């Protein structure tokens, strides 16, 4: 059973990490989670990013957060990637598989997956 | 919405936006009736707003003029011959006990009943996005109950965020174990 004792152990292990996280200045992945996003499948996309970023060992440099309606509901699920000193990248019509690709190629490899960006899809 | 759990996620977001410090998500299954309650201690809504939230052309969002969250939940319950009620007390009307109480009932044996789906995933998504507010989740089934109270977890975790990956995985596992536990297995001694 996932007991509170186990949670206590996690806490003890995490305590030092928290300090590191506060000072981080890395990429920010923002998933649109308003009614439009949720209905279009944003929940599994968010989960894929949360899990994938951790599995790729990027949890110290990439944060995954949620936001409301971005305003382009017909392209949901929408994911925005903000990196310091770079232009925002907007990925549209996302799914968990595409999310995995963005983690590998963009967040880890540094190359934008342009075929999933709004500039490519919306034309 | 393909699953009711997505409506739950969507409507509970409104509670967080209303500044709730505690949002309760309560599911009760009894005799082919599922009752969903979303109870928050947020800023509340006055009578006019309560009346208008079931109207798709009312919304708090600023990016466009339609809001489908409550209308979609209303549709999901009414298409099973169930109903939706909203009670709300504004902070101005009662500075101590304010907030909103959404109740939706569903007839689960109705052909148009939308399956509940992955509620655990919705709860996790809420916690991931709002680690500083509290959620009480309680799913009462005929033969068992699944429960999670982030206030209890926070007491153990102190300043470790609820949306740390390891904590989220613990919550996921904890909910899964509660759902999978057979009623006869639930011995109070807690031995495996």
Interface residues (C-beta under 8 A of the other chain):
Chain A: X1 X2 X4 X6 X7 X8 X10 X11 X13 X14 X15 X17 X18 X33 X34 X35 X36 X38 X39 X43 X44 X46 X47 X50 X54 X59 X64 X65 X66 X68 X69 X70 X71 X73
Chain B: X1 X6 X9 X10 X13 X61 X63 X64 X67 X68 X69 X72 X121 X122 X124 X125 X128 X129 X152 X153 X156 X157 X158 X159 X160 X161 X164 X165 X166 X167 X168 X170 X173 X174 X177 X190 X192
